[in-house]
Amino acid sequence: MKFLLPVAIVLLISSILANEENSEQEKINLREIATEVNSDSTSSWKADTYGFDEITVSEIKRKLGAKLGKKDQSTNKFSKSKSAGKNKLKLGFGTALPTSYDVRQQYPKCSSVSHIRDQSFCGSCWAVSAASVMSDRYCMITEGRKNVELSSRFIISCDEDDYGCDGGFLDSAWDFLERNGTVTGGEFESDEGCQPYPMHPCGWPKKLACPWYLTPKCIKTKCDNEFHNETKENPIKASESYYVGDFFGFFNEYYIRDEIFHNGPVQAGFNVYADFLAYKSGIYNHRKKSRLLGGHAVKIIGWGEEKGVKYWIIANSWGESWGENGTFRMVRGKNNCGIEDEVYAGTPELRE
C-alpha cells in the first residue's frame, strides 16, 4: 500500500507533462482566423495568413517572451502587485495633449525610433523592446547627437534575474538597466555597435525557418564586433526607471500618452491571443473567442484616432514584413489585452 502513493504521483506528473507537450504542439489555424476577421464588416482591422495556414503553439511562444506581472527580487517570483520590484511609480505632468502624436515625426534625427527590430526565434521581446526604448530616449535627450542602437544582446545574456531566450520580466529588465546599463549594438552581422544582436532575423513568417536559439553567453564590457572601432565599451545606464500609470489603472491611458509626449517611447507588455498573429493592418481589437498564447513586450511610439476609434501606434519586434511595416495599431483607452496595465520606461544617463 505504501508504494501506491509515489506511483500515483509519478503518473500524475507524467500526465501533466504529456498534456503540456500536446498543448505546445497544438496548431493555430491562421486561415480560419483571417477568413473570419476579413468577412466581418464591423472589424476595425484586416488579417493575413502571411503565406501559411497553421502554426504550432510552441513555435509562436519563441516569438513572445514577456512574463507579465512584476518580479519580486526577494523571492525570485512574480506578483501582480504594482508595489513589487524596485521601479518607482511615474504619474503625468497634467498637461493638455494633442489628439494625435507620433514620436517618429517629432524626432526625425533619431532613426532608432523608426527602426523595427527582429527578435528572431528567441523569447527576448522583454529585452529587445527595453533596449529599443533606451536607444530612442538616449537620442532624444542628446537632440539627435547620439543616434545609436543600444544592445539587447547584452541584456538578454547578462541579466541573471531573467531567463534570456526563455523570457523575462519588464520591470526586471529596467532594474538591470539601472544597475548595469547596456553597451551599443546593432542588428545581426551589423557593423554598428559593440555587441550586435547574435541571432539571424526570422521576419514574419518566412515559414519560421530559423533555429531555436539558446541564450547567448554573457560578455561583460568587451566588444565582440570585429567591425566596431573599440574593443571595450562602458555601458550606458538608466539614471532611473519607473512604472507608468497609477495603482488602480483608472488614468493609465492618459499617463502613458503624457509620458510619451514629454519623454519618448515606452515599453508595454500585453497578452497575445491567436488572432493577433494574423494582424495585417488597421486598428487591432482582440476577438474574444481567440486563444491566449502568452505575454509579449513591445514599444509604444504614439497615438491617434481614426473614424472615431482611438488607437496606440506600436512597434513590434517581428521584422518589417509583419503588420504595418513592422508596427501595429491597437485600440486605445480600453486596456485591450492588458496593453495599458504594464508600461515601463527610464531615463538614460547622458554620456558625452
C-alpha positions as CSV (number, residue, x, y, z in Angstrom):
1,M,0.0,0.0,0.0
2,K,2.9,2.4,0.9
3,F,4.1,2.2,-2.8
4,L,0.8,3.3,-4.3
5,L,1.1,7.0,-3.4
6,P,4.6,7.5,-5.1
7,V,3.3,5.6,-8.2
8,A,0.2,7.8,-8.3
9,I,2.3,11.0,-8.0
10,V,4.6,9.8,-10.9
11,L,1.6,9.0,-13.1
12,L,0.1,12.4,-12.3
13,I,3.3,14.3,-13.2
14,S,3.7,12.2,-16.4
15,S,0.1,13.0,-17.3
16,I,0.6,16.8,-16.7
17,L,3.8,16.8,-18.8
18,A,2.2,14.9,-21.6
19,N,-0.8,17.4,-21.7
20,E,1.7,20.3,-21.7
21,E,3.6,18.7,-24.6
22,N,0.4,18.1,-26.6
23,S,-0.7,21.7,-25.9
24,E,2.6,23.0,-27.2
25,Q,2.2,21.1,-30.4
26,E,-1.4,22.2,-30.9
27,K,-1.8,24.1,-34.2
28,I,-3.3,27.6,-34.6
29,N,-5.4,27.8,-37.8
30,L,-4.5,31.2,-39.3
31,R,-6.5,30.6,-42.4
32,E,-9.6,30.3,-40.4
33,I,-8.8,33.4,-38.3
34,A,-8.1,35.5,-41.3
35,T,-11.3,34.4,-43.1
36,E,-13.4,35.3,-40.0
37,V,-11.8,38.7,-39.5
38,N,-11.9,39.8,-43.1
39,S,-15.5,38.7,-43.6
40,D,-16.6,40.8,-40.6
41,S,-17.8,44.2,-41.8
42,T,-17.6,45.6,-38.3
43,S,-14.0,44.7,-37.8
44,S,-11.6,47.6,-37.5
45,W,-8.6,45.6,-38.8
46,K,-7.6,43.2,-41.6
47,A,-5.9,39.9,-41.3
48,D,-3.4,37.9,-43.4
49,T,-2.1,34.3,-43.2
50,Y,1.3,35.6,-44.4
51,G,1.6,32.6,-46.7
52,F,1.0,29.7,-44.4
53,D,-2.2,28.3,-42.8
54,E,-1.1,26.9,-39.5
55,I,1.5,27.5,-36.7
56,T,2.1,25.5,-33.5
57,V,1.8,27.0,-30.1
58,S,5.5,26.1,-29.3
59,E,6.6,28.0,-32.4
60,I,4.8,31.2,-31.6
61,K,6.0,31.2,-28.0
62,R,9.5,31.6,-29.3
63,K,8.3,34.9,-30.8
64,L,7.0,36.1,-27.5
65,G,8.8,36.0,-24.1
66,A,7.3,38.6,-21.7
67,K,6.5,37.3,-18.3
68,L,3.7,39.6,-17.2
69,G,3.4,40.8,-13.6
70,K,6.2,42.3,-11.5
71,K,9.1,40.2,-10.3
72,D,9.7,40.2,-6.5
73,Q,13.5,40.2,-6.3
74,S,13.5,38.9,-2.7
75,T,11.7,35.7,-3.7
76,N,12.6,35.5,-7.4
77,K,8.9,35.1,-8.1
78,F,6.4,37.4,-9.8
79,S,3.4,39.2,-8.4
80,K,0.6,41.1,-10.0
81,S,1.1,43.8,-7.3
82,K,2.4,47.1,-8.6
83,S,4.4,47.5,-5.4
84,A,6.7,44.6,-6.0
85,G,10.1,45.2,-7.5
86,K,12.2,48.3,-7.4
87,N,10.7,50.5,-10.1
88,K,9.1,53.8,-9.0
89,L,5.6,54.9,-9.9
90,K,5.5,57.7,-12.5
91,L,2.5,59.9,-12.8
92,G,1.8,62.5,-15.5
93,F,2.6,66.2,-16.0
94,G,-1.0,67.2,-16.0
95,T,-0.8,68.9,-19.4
96,A,-3.3,69.0,-22.3
97,L,-2.3,66.6,-25.0
98,P,-2.9,66.6,-28.8
99,T,-5.4,64.3,-30.5
100,S,-2.6,62.5,-32.3
101,Y,1.2,62.2,-31.8
102,D,4.0,60.2,-33.4
103,V,7.5,60.3,-32.0
104,R,8.9,59.3,-35.4
105,Q,7.7,62.6,-36.8
106,Q,8.8,64.7,-33.9
107,Y,12.4,63.3,-33.8
108,P,13.4,62.6,-37.4
109,K,17.1,62.7,-36.4
110,C,16.6,59.6,-34.2
111,S,16.5,56.7,-36.6
112,S,16.2,54.2,-33.8
113,V,12.6,55.3,-33.2
114,S,11.6,54.1,-36.7
115,H,13.8,51.0,-36.7
116,I,12.0,47.7,-36.4
117,R,14.0,45.1,-34.6
118,D,13.7,41.3,-35.2
119,Q,14.0,39.2,-32.1
120,S,14.3,36.0,-34.3
121,F,13.4,32.6,-32.7
122,C,14.3,33.7,-29.2
123,G,11.8,34.8,-26.5
124,S,13.7,38.0,-25.9
125,C,11.0,40.7,-26.5
126,W,11.3,41.8,-22.9
127,A,14.9,42.8,-23.6
128,V,14.6,43.9,-27.2
129,S,11.8,46.4,-26.5
130,A,13.6,47.8,-23.4
131,A,16.8,48.4,-25.4
132,S,14.8,50.0,-28.2
133,V,13.2,52.4,-25.7
134,M,16.6,53.3,-24.2
135,S,18.0,53.9,-27.6
136,D,15.3,56.3,-28.6
137,R,15.4,58.2,-25.3
138,Y,19.2,58.5,-25.4
139,C,19.0,60.0,-28.8
140,M,16.2,62.4,-27.8
141,I,18.0,63.8,-24.7
142,T,21.0,64.5,-26.9
143,E,18.8,66.1,-29.5
144,G,20.0,63.6,-32.1
145,R,23.7,63.8,-31.4
146,K,23.8,60.3,-30.0
147,N,21.8,58.4,-32.6
148,V,22.9,54.8,-31.7
149,E,21.3,51.4,-31.3
150,L,21.8,50.0,-27.7
151,S,22.3,46.3,-27.4
152,S,19.5,44.0,-26.4
153,R,22.0,41.1,-26.6
154,F,23.8,42.4,-23.5
155,I,20.6,42.5,-21.5
156,I,19.5,39.0,-22.7
157,S,22.7,37.3,-21.8
158,C,23.9,39.2,-18.7
159,D,20.6,39.9,-16.8
160,E,20.8,37.0,-14.3
161,D,17.4,37.8,-12.8
162,D,15.7,36.9,-16.1
163,Y,15.8,33.9,-18.5
164,G,17.3,35.1,-21.7
165,C,15.6,33.5,-24.7
166,D,13.2,31.8,-22.4
167,G,11.6,35.1,-21.4
168,G,11.9,37.8,-18.8
169,F,10.0,40.5,-16.8
170,L,9.7,44.1,-18.0
171,D,10.3,45.7,-14.6
172,S,13.3,43.4,-14.0
173,A,14.8,44.4,-17.4
174,W,14.7,48.1,-16.3
175,D,16.2,47.2,-12.9
176,F,19.1,45.7,-14.8
177,L,19.4,48.9,-17.0
178,E,19.7,50.9,-13.8
179,R,22.3,48.7,-12.2
180,N,24.3,47.7,-15.2
181,G,23.2,49.5,-18.3
182,T,23.9,48.2,-21.8
183,V,26.5,48.8,-24.5
184,T,25.8,49.7,-28.1
185,G,24.9,47.1,-30.6
186,G,23.1,46.9,-34.0
187,E,21.4,44.1,-35.8
188,F,22.7,40.7,-36.7
189,E,26.1,40.9,-38.5
190,S,25.9,44.7,-38.3
191,D,29.0,46.8,-38.4
192,E,27.3,49.0,-35.8
193,G,28.0,48.9,-32.1
194,C,29.9,46.9,-29.6
195,Q,27.6,43.8,-29.2
196,P,25.2,43.4,-32.2
197,Y,22.2,41.0,-32.0
198,P,23.6,37.5,-32.4
199,M,20.6,35.8,-33.9
200,H,19.7,35.7,-37.6
201,P,16.5,37.6,-38.4
202,C,13.4,35.4,-39.0
203,G,11.0,38.1,-40.2
204,W,7.3,37.0,-40.3
205,P,6.8,34.3,-41.1
206,K,9.3,33.0,-43.7
207,K,8.0,29.6,-42.5
208,L,9.7,30.3,-39.2
209,A,12.8,28.6,-40.6
210,C,15.2,29.9,-38.0
211,P,16.7,27.5,-35.4
212,W,15.5,27.7,-31.8
213,Y,18.2,29.9,-30.4
214,L,19.7,29.5,-26.9
215,T,20.6,32.4,-24.7
216,P,24.0,33.7,-25.8
217,K,26.9,33.7,-23.3
218,C,27.3,36.9,-21.3
219,I,30.3,39.1,-22.3
220,K,30.6,41.9,-19.8
221,T,32.1,45.1,-21.4
222,K,34.2,43.5,-24.1
223,C,33.0,44.1,-27.7
224,D,32.5,41.1,-29.9
225,N,32.0,43.1,-33.2
226,E,35.1,43.0,-35.4
227,F,33.8,46.0,-37.3
228,H,33.5,48.2,-34.3
229,N,36.3,50.7,-33.7
230,E,36.5,49.9,-29.9
231,T,37.4,46.6,-28.1
232,K,35.8,47.6,-24.9
233,E,32.9,49.9,-24.0
234,N,31.3,51.3,-20.8
235,P,27.6,50.5,-20.7
236,I,25.0,53.3,-20.8
237,K,22.8,53.1,-17.7
238,A,19.4,54.4,-16.8
239,S,19.5,57.0,-14.0
240,E,16.0,56.0,-13.0
241,S,13.3,53.6,-14.2
242,Y,9.6,53.6,-13.4
243,Y,6.2,52.1,-13.9
244,V,3.9,54.5,-15.9
245,G,0.4,54.7,-14.5
246,D,-1.5,54.7,-11.2
247,F,-2.1,51.9,-8.7
248,F,-5.7,51.3,-9.8
249,G,-5.3,51.8,-13.6
250,F,-8.1,54.4,-13.8
251,F,-5.9,57.0,-15.6
252,N,-3.3,54.8,-17.2
253,E,-4.2,55.8,-20.8
254,Y,-3.6,59.5,-20.0
255,Y,-0.4,58.9,-18.1
256,I,1.0,56.8,-20.9
257,R,0.3,59.5,-23.5
258,D,1.7,62.1,-21.2
259,E,4.9,60.1,-20.7
260,I,5.4,59.6,-24.4
261,F,4.7,63.2,-25.2
262,H,7.3,64.5,-22.7
263,N,9.9,61.8,-22.5
264,G,9.6,59.5,-25.5
265,P,8.5,55.9,-26.3
266,V,7.6,53.4,-23.6
267,Q,7.8,49.7,-23.2
268,A,4.5,47.8,-22.8
269,G,3.6,44.2,-22.0
270,F,0.3,42.6,-23.1
271,N,-1.5,39.3,-23.6
272,V,-1.2,37.8,-27.1
273,Y,-4.2,35.9,-28.4
274,A,-4.2,33.7,-31.6
275,D,-5.9,36.3,-33.7
276,F,-3.0,38.8,-33.2
277,L,-0.7,36.6,-35.2
278,A,-2.8,37.3,-38.3
279,Y,-2.9,41.0,-37.9
280,K,-2.1,42.9,-41.2
281,S,-3.4,46.4,-40.9
282,G,-6.0,48.7,-39.2
283,I,-6.8,49.1,-35.5
284,Y,-6.4,45.7,-33.7
285,N,-9.1,44.8,-31.2
286,H,-8.9,41.3,-29.7
287,R,-11.7,39.0,-30.7
288,K,-13.0,37.4,-27.6
289,K,-13.1,33.7,-28.6
290,S,-9.4,33.6,-29.7
291,R,-7.0,31.5,-27.6
292,L,-4.5,33.1,-25.2
293,L,-0.9,32.2,-26.2
294,G,1.3,34.2,-23.8
295,G,2.9,37.6,-22.9
296,H,4.7,39.9,-25.3
297,A,6.6,43.2,-24.9
298,V,6.6,46.0,-27.4
299,K,7.3,49.7,-27.8
300,I,4.5,52.3,-27.9
301,I,5.6,55.3,-30.0
302,G,2.4,57.4,-30.4
303,W,-1.3,57.5,-30.6
304,G,-4.1,58.7,-32.9
305,E,-7.8,58.4,-33.8
306,E,-9.5,57.1,-37.0
307,K,-13.2,57.3,-37.7
308,G,-13.9,57.8,-34.0
309,V,-11.7,54.9,-32.9
310,K,-8.8,55.8,-30.7
311,Y,-5.5,53.8,-31.1
312,W,-1.9,53.3,-30.0
313,I,0.9,53.2,-32.5
314,I,3.2,50.3,-31.5
315,A,6.5,48.9,-32.8
316,N,6.7,45.1,-32.8
317,S,9.9,43.0,-33.0
318,W,9.0,40.6,-35.7
319,G,10.7,42.4,-38.6
320,E,9.1,44.7,-41.2
321,S,7.2,42.0,-43.1
322,W,4.6,41.7,-40.3
323,G,1.8,44.2,-39.8
324,E,2.1,47.8,-41.0
325,N,5.8,47.6,-41.9
326,G,6.6,46.1,-38.5
327,T,4.2,48.2,-36.5
328,F,0.6,47.8,-35.5
329,R,-2.2,50.0,-34.1
330,M,-4.2,48.8,-31.1
331,V,-7.5,50.2,-29.8
332,R,-6.7,52.8,-27.0
333,G,-8.4,53.5,-23.7
334,K,-10.0,50.1,-23.3
335,N,-6.9,48.3,-21.9
336,N,-7.2,45.8,-24.8
337,C,-5.2,42.7,-23.9
338,G,-3.9,44.5,-20.9
339,I,-1.8,46.9,-23.0
340,E,-2.3,49.8,-20.6
341,D,-1.5,47.7,-17.4
342,E,2.2,47.0,-17.7
343,V,4.1,50.1,-19.1
344,Y,7.7,50.9,-18.1
345,A,10.3,53.4,-19.1
346,G,13.5,55.0,-17.8
347,T,15.9,58.0,-18.2
348,P,19.2,57.2,-19.8
349,E,22.3,58.8,-18.2
350,L,23.8,61.3,-20.5
351,R,27.3,60.3,-21.5
352,E,29.4,62.7,-23.6
